Amino acid sequence: MSYQNLSRTYSSDDALLRWRANQPIRSVLVSQTGSEPVTTAEAKAQLSIAASDTAHDTRISRLITAARQKYEHDTQTNLLTATYDDIYDRFYDRMRLTQRLVDAVSSVSYYDASNTQQTLSTDIYELDQSLQE
């Protein structure tokens, strides 16, 4: 399947539809591990709060997590190690992942005509690292 047809000029709406066609219809965060990129001590130092003053530690920790999550959402880039399930309505030649800077694709599964889950052999697909921004 080719997404470019040189014999036809596509309008910007056509290009947008083609670009969105290979997007997942849903992306689910399965797991996330690691520690926050900023520690409470670093945040307290930036805010000129004494290290011995622990009255705001819980709130500062929550704000650090909220700031990381907002950054990850806005940039579609994870700062912690994360596993996602991206769900598509069908197969495409190229399938855009929801997150950027992907290290690996662990599996590609689908349901066949008899509604039985199948897993593609890793020989059939590859992660194209050159397309990541």
C-alpha positions in Angstrom: 0.0 0.0 0.0 1.4 3.4 -0.9 0.3 6.7 0.6 1.5 8.8 -2.2 -0.2 8.8 -5.6 1.9 10.9 -8.0 -0.9 11.1 -10.5 -3.2 12.9 -8.2 -2.8 16.2 -6.4 -4.1 16.0 -2.8 -5.7 18.9 -1.0 -4.6 19.7 2.5 -7.7 17.9 3.8 -6.7 14.7 1.9 -3.2 14.9 3.3 -4.6 15.3 6.8 -6.9 12.3 6.4 -4.1 10.2 5.1 -1.9 11.3 8.0 -4.6 10.5 10.5 -5.5 7.2 8.9 -2.5 5.3 10.3 -2.9 6.7 13.8 -4.1 4.5 16.7 -7.7 4.8 17.6 -6.7 4.4 21.3 -3.5 4.3 23.2 -3.4 2.7 26.7 -0.6 3.2 29.2 0.2 -0.3 30.5 3.1 0.4 32.9 5.5 3.1 33.8 8.7 2.7 35.9 11.5 4.9 37.1 12.0 7.9 39.3 10.9 11.5 38.6 13.5 13.5 36.6 13.5 16.2 39.4 13.9 15.3 43.0 12.0 17.0 45.9 15.4 18.3 47.2 16.2 19.8 43.8 12.8 21.5 43.6 13.1 22.8 47.2 16.5 24.2 46.3 15.0 26.0 43.2 12.2 27.3 45.4 14.6 28.5 48.2 12.9 26.2 50.7 15.2 24.8 53.4 16.0 21.1 53.1 14.9 20.7 56.7 11.5 22.2 56.0 9.3 19.1 55.1 5.9 20.8 55.4 5.5 21.0 51.6 7.3 17.8 50.5 4.1 16.0 49.6 2.7 18.9 47.6 6.1 19.4 45.9 6.2 15.7 44.9 2.7 15.9 43.5 3.7 19.1 41.5 6.8 17.4 40.1 4.7 14.4 38.9 2.0 16.7 37.4 4.7 18.7 35.6 6.3 15.6 34.2 2.9 14.2 33.1 2.0 17.5 31.4 5.3 17.6 29.6 4.9 13.9 28.5 1.3 14.7 27.3 2.2 17.8 25.4 5.3 16.3 23.7 4.2 12.7 23.4 7.6 11.8 24.9 8.1 9.8 28.0 10.6 10.7 30.7 10.1 7.4 32.5 10.2 4.0 31.0 6.7 3.2 29.8 4.8 0.5 28.0 1.8 1.4 25.8 -0.8 -0.6 23.9 -1.6 1.2 20.7 -4.9 0.0 19.2 -5.6 0.4 15.5 -8.6 -0.3 13.4 -6.6 -2.2 10.7 -3.1 -2.7 9.4 -1.3 0.0 7.4 2.1 0.0 5.6 3.3 2.4 8.2 1.7 2.7 11.6 2.3 5.9 13.7 2.9 5.3 17.3 1.4 7.6 19.9 4.7 8.2 21.7 8.0 9.6 20.4 11.5 8.2 21.1 10.4 4.5 21.1 13.1 2.0 22.1 11.4 -1.1 20.9 8.1 -2.8 19.8 7.6 -5.8 22.0 4.8 -7.4 19.9 2.2 -6.8 17.3 -1.1 -8.7 17.9 -4.4 -8.8 16.0 -7.6 -10.7 15.9 -8.2 -12.9 12.9 -11.4 -13.6 11.1 -12.5 -16.2 13.7 -11.8 -13.6 16.5 -8.7 -15.4 17.7 -5.8 -13.3 18.8 -2.7 -13.8 16.7 0.8 -12.4 17.2 2.9 -11.4 14.2 6.4 -12.8 13.8 9.1 -10.2 14.5 10.4 -10.9 11.0 7.3 -9.2 9.5 7.7 -5.7 11.1 10.3 -3.3 12.2 10.6 -0.1 14.2 11.9 2.7 11.9 14.0 4.8 14.3 14.8 7.3 11.5 11.2 8.5 11.5 11.3 9.6 15.2 11.5 13.3 15.7 
